[in-house]
Amino acid sequence: MKKILLIILDGLGDRPSKDLGNKTPLQAANKKNLNYLASKGMVGLFDPISPGIRPGSDTAHLSILGYDPYKTYTGRGPFEALGLGMDLKPGDVAFRGNFATVNDNFIVVDRRAGRIDNGTDELAKSLNMKIGDVEILVKEGVEHRAAVVLRGKNLSSKITDVDPHQENASVKESKPLDEKAKLTSDLINEFTRRSYKILDSHPINIERKKSGKNPANILLVRGAGIVPELEDFNKKFNLKAACIVGVPLISGICKLAGIKPISVPGATGTLNTNMENKIKYAIENLKEFDFILMNIKATDIAGHDGNAILKKEVIERADKAFEPLLEHLDEYTIMITGDHSTPCSVKDHTGDPLPVLISTSGIRSDGIDEWNEISAAKGSLRISGKDVINVLLNYSDRAEKFGA
């Protein structure tokens, strides 16, 4: 039996870019190692949930790990909070949030506050509060991200977001989706107003304004949810599993699934993440674990920023980091794909299918030696998220026979 390494290049899929001579970043990238892995294995197209569905990173990873997102997804907030190490209790409602910039009229100027990357711990601490009998807990995440937890009685996750999900739009008023949720929507609206009052005059933001930077003067929440129950991944697939991720969201999903997070120096979940260390630690830990999920977020960040040249460069960095894997094809079954497409021309997730490759010794080869969105369509694979683990079990000689 072989060990399994599943690498998710977050937001990998793209569309042709004028900045790259009408090629996708994956087409334009110099990627000899990815091409080599593809040439030694099978390639094809991958739909994280099903064709045309625009997945979030949360629903996509649930699907990839073998959980039906239509049954298990209750909102992104709990995964974000768990991934940041927050302790959730029964009845808690959790949200993901952005430190953002708004003007005096509550128009969103910058949803990411210039991708603020320091001082958010102090900003988060200033927002821990109590409104009535409900405790509100805030924890900073990577860059502009944060998690918010409401703790009290009679709370509900059936509310709408205050985040308008776009710039040059007004902060929304949260609305209850049923009668029992009015208390929670009222609390979130009051918290949003208070967050602006506290953050706009915070010393960190006063200094940012002096420096000509966008202040992180409001916390916009979205993705309300309660903690879902996930079947233990290790028992479900008879694997000893771990993950190497820098994004709290994915870490939270893995924790709920019983997949052990491995701490890697320099794994930040940002553009400057240490990809070489991720591969080094994966190789070292595959001596102990049967399965490792690795997420590299940088490709998605470049896609959301609409920077095709940067996305190409990120892919090239990843390709160089993957070189040590070429020596382990007798021991590992390696799958590389994305969790969704984030075309630079769209700056958001789309339902475009993703290229996927599976490489290991002894596998049938599709004879395709250039791996990208176009060439992958000529390969033999056409799979969705629910197929991923079964396919990996088969090509690692771990699959159980169905029937006599």
N, C-alpha and C positions, 0 to 999 in steps of 0.2 A: 504493500500500500504506500502511496505517495502522500506527502504533505501538500496542503492547499494554500495558495496565496492569491487572494482576490484584491486587485488594486482598482480603486475607483478614482479616476481623474475627474473630479467634480465639474459638471457643466462642460464636459469635453466636446460634445457635438456642436457643429457650427454650420454656417452657410458661406458661400463665396463672398470675399471681401475685395473691394476695389483697391484697398491699401496693400493687398497681397497678390495683385494681378489676377483678380477674380478666382483665387483659390481660397479654400478654408485654411485656418491656421494649422490644422493637422496635415493638410496637403502640402503647405508651404514649408513646414518645419523640416530641418535636417535631423533625422531620427533613425539612425542606422540600427540601433538596438531594438526598437519597436518593430522595425521592418524585419529584422532577423527573427524575432519571436513569432511574428506573423507567418513568415516563410516556413517555419518549422512546425506549424500547427494549422488550426482551422480558424477561419474568420467568418464574419457575417454581420448582420444587423440585429440590434437589440432594442426592444421597447420595455422600459422599466416597469410599466404597469400594463398598458395595452396600446395599440396603434392610435396615435392622435391625442392621447391623454397628456396634458401638461403636468408633469409631476413636480411636487416639491421635493427637496432633498429628504425630508422626513418620510413621506409616503413611498418614495422611490427606494430608500434603504430598507424600509419595512418589507417591501415586496421582494427586494433582492435577497434578503435574509430568510425568506420563506414564510412571511406573515401576510395575510390578506389585508391590505390597507383599508378596504371597505368595511372590514369587521373590527380591526384593531386600532384604527386611527381616531383619536379623540381631540386632536389639536396639537400644535407644535410646542406650546408653552411648557408642558410637563417634561418633554425631552430636553429642552433648553435648560430648564431649572435643574434637572437631575445631572446633566452634563457639567454644570457649574458647581456641583457638590452641594446643592441645597437639599435639605431633608424635607421631603413632602409627606404630609399626613393625610389620612382619609378626610375627604371633604374640602381639601385645599383646591383652589383654582389657580392655575399657573398660566403665565403669558410670556411670550417673547417680546422684546422691546428694542427700540432704536433710540439712542441719544441723537436728537436731531436739532436743526436750526429752524426757528420760526420767527417771523417779524411780529410787530406789535398787534397786527390784525389776525394772528394765528394762521398765517399763510406759510406753508412749508417751503423754505428756501433751499434746504439741503437735508435730505432724509438721513444722511450719515455724518452730519456735522464735520465735513472735511475728513472723514474716516479718522476721527480722533483716536489716537493710540496711546495716550497717557492721561492720568488724572481721573479716569472714569471710576476708579475705586472710591475716591473721595466724593465724587458726584453721587454714586450709588448710595453711599452711607448717609448722605444728606437727605435721601428720600425715604428711608425707613421711617415709618410713621404708624399712627393708629387713627382711624376715622370711625368714630362711634365705638362699637365693640369689635371691629374688624382690624386685625393686624395686617400691615402691608410690608412685605420684605422685598428688598431689591438687591440684586447681585450683578456686578459688572461681568461682561463676557469679553470676547475678542473684539478689539477695535471699538466700534460704536454700539456693539450689541450688548444686551442685558436681559435678565430674566426678572419677572415680578411674580410674587406669590401672594394671594389673598387668603387669610386664615381667619375663619369665624363660622358662625352658624348661618344656615339658610342661603348659602352661596350657590351660584349656578355658572356654568360655562356657556350657556345659551345666550350670548350677547354678540353684538357686532363690534368691529374694530374701531378705534379712534384714529389709527394710522390710515391716511388716504391712499397709501401705496404709490404715490407719485408726488413730484414737486410742483410748485406753483398751484397747489390746491389747498383748501382749508382743512384744518384739523377737524375730523368728524366727531359728532356726538354719538357715543355708544348707545345702541338701542337694545332693549330686551327682545329676545325671539320668542319668549313665552311669558306668562304672567309671573311666574316664580323667579324670573331673572331680573326684575326691575331693580331690586336692591343692589345687585352686582353692577349693573350698567350705571346706576347713579353713583356708586362708589368709584368706578373707573373714571367717570367724567370729573368728579371732584378731585381725584388723585392727579389727573392730567392738568387741571387748572393749578393745583398746588405745585406740581413739578415745575411748571413754568415760573411761578413766583419765586421758588427756591433757587432754581438753577440759573435764571437770568441774572441774578445778583451774586452768584457764587464767585469767590475769588478766582477760581480757575478760569471761569468764563470771562470775568473782567480782564484778566491777563490775555486771554485769547483775542478779545476784541482789540486790545491795545496793540497786539501783534498782527492785526489784520486777518485773523483767522475766524472762521465761522464758529460762534459759540454753541456748545451743546446745551441749549437752554430749554429743552423739553424732553420728556421721555414718552414716546408714542408706543402704545402696546397693541398687540394683535395676537391671534392664534390661541385664544382661550381654550383650556382643556383640563380635564381631570386625568389622573394617572390611569393608564390602561394596564391590563394584565396580559403579559406575553408568556407563552409556553417557553420553558427553558430550552435555548438553542442547542446546548450540549446534549441533552436527553433526546430532543426531537430528531437530531441527525447523528447521534452517537459520535460526536466530535468533541475534542477538547479545544475550545475556541478562545481567541484573543483578538484584540483590535489595536491598531496604531492610527490614531486620529488626533487632529488638533482642534477640531470644531466641537464645542460642547453639545450641540444638537445630536451629532452622530454618537458621541460618547454616551449621552443619556439613553439613546435607543439601545446601545450595546449593553449598558448596565442593566436595563430592564429585562433584556434577553439572556442575561447570565454570561455575557461575553466579557472576558476580563480586559480592561484597558491596560496597555503597556505605556509607561511614561518614557518619552524619548526626548533627550535634550535638543532644543531648537525646533521642536514640532509645534509651530505656533498657530496653524490654521490661517496664516496670512501669506502674502506674496514672498516674504523672506523665510518661509519655513525651510528647515534643513532636510531636504529630500534624501541626501546621502545617508544621514543618520537613520532615517526611517527604514531604508533598505537594509542597512547594517543591523539594526535591531530586529527586523523581521527575520533575517537569516539566522541570527543567534537564537531567537525565541522559537523558531520552527523546529529546533531540536527537542523542545518540550511540548509545544502545541501542535495539534493536527491541522488547524485552520487559523489563518490570520486575515482579517479584513483591514485594508489600508485605505485611507481617504486622503487625497491631496486636493486641497481647496483652491489653490492658486489659479488654476485654469478657470474656475467659475468666477473668481474676482475679476479677472481680466475681461471675461465675457460681459459681466454686469457693467463694467466701466466702458464697454464699447471699444476696447483697445485690441484690435486684431494682431497688431505687431507684438504687443506684450504677450498675448496668449500664445502666439507662435514661439516666443522666447521661453515661456514657461514650459511648454511641451518639450522644447529642446533641453532645458535643464533636467526635466524628469527623465528624458531619454538617456542622458549621461549617467544619471543616478541609477538607472536600471541595469547598467552593464554587469555588475557582479551576479545578477540573476542568471546570466547565460551559462554559467558553470554548474547550475543546479537542476537542469532539465531532467536528469535521471532521477532526481529526488522529489521534485516539486511538480505539481500541476498549477500553472499560472493562468489566471484570467485577468485581462485588462479591458476596461470599458469605462463608461461614465454613469452617473445617476440620472442625468437629463442633459438635454442640449441647452446651451446658453449662447445663442448666436450674438456676435458683437453688433450686428446690425439691428437687433431687437433689444439688447441689454436686459433680457429677461428669459425665463425658461420657456421652451416651446415643446411641442409634442413630436419633434423630428426624431426619427430613429437614430440610434448611436452605433458607431462601429464597435465590434467586440472581437477579441482574439483569445484563443485557448492554446497554450503551448506546453508541451511536455514530450519526453522521449517516447517513441513507439506509436504516436498518434498519427492518423491519416492526415496528410498535408493537402491543403487546397491549392498549393502551387502559386500563391499570391505573395509577392515579395515587396509590395508597397502598401502600407496600411493607412487608410483614410476612409472618410465617409463614402466616397464613390467606389473605390476598389473593393471595399468590404461587401458591397452589394452583390459581388460576383462569387462570394464564398458560400459555403454549405450551411452556415448557421442562420437560423431565424428564430430567435428565442425572446421570451418575455421574462419579467422578474421572477415569476413563480417557477421558472425552469432552471434558474441559475444554480442553486445548490444541488439539484438532481444531476445536472450536467457535470458539475465539478466532482460529485461523488462517483459518477461513472468513469470519468477519465483519470481519477486517482485510485481506481480499483477498490473503491469502498462501497459501491452500490449493492444493496440487497436485492435478491431476485424477487420479482413480483409474480407469484404463481409457482407451480411445480417445476 
